[in-house]
Amino acid sequence: MKKEELIKKINELTSPGNESWNHQYCFSNDIKTRNEDIDSPGYNLNKWKRLKPIITDLKPKGKTFLDVGCSDGYYSIEIAKIGAKHVLGTDLDSLRIERAKLAKKILKIDNVDFEELNLYDTPSTKKYDVVVGLGLLHRIPDMLQCLKKMCDISKTVLVEFKTLKSDGDTFINHGGKTKSNKYNGLYVTPTIDYAKNRFCELGFSKIKVYEDDSNLNYPRTIIVAQRG
């Protein structure tokens, strides 16, 4: 795709009336999907620096991944690039899926696909080696149901989400306060103990916690949970 054509397509998927891209892609010829880089620990360029060694430790080569709530597809593509057999990125937002498909086309990544799909419509008979939910749990109104479904279709679940700094099995209910659009509501912020205990109740006894050393009000914790 020629430079002018790509810029036009990126702009079409950004305006008029559409939110900015969630993910910053840096294509060739200095073409980017956002006007400015995002340096918050919660955004993709910095988040991937934390995630890559953790996912690499899961030995992705030859494994299938499901990326739930993949947004513009950045992490799905990065997981595919480090050796996964196949990655399926899903999201409820058709615009984000269209963006992800464009990125796949430009980057020529064959072992990743994107689909507008609700997690709960995934058949329980369909299993993945690893199910990933990045920035997901605090953005959904039914966190426990989501965790249960993720655990039902895989023996390894990796989640990255906002957590409370306090201890104990507790959470804050924010009631779905929306940040930018209907898919970015802030619903529940749990403690690390709350999330760990829910995984244990679902039969996942091998749990690794990667705490956030930033000074965010709600740190972003990464948890890898596996069946014992």
Helices and strands as residue ranges (DSSP letters): H 3-12, G 28-30, H 44-57, E 64-68, H 74-81, E 86-91, H 94-107, E 112-116, G 119-121, E 130-134, G 137-139, H 143-152, E 156-162, E 171-178, E 185-190, H 192-201, E 206-210, E 220-226
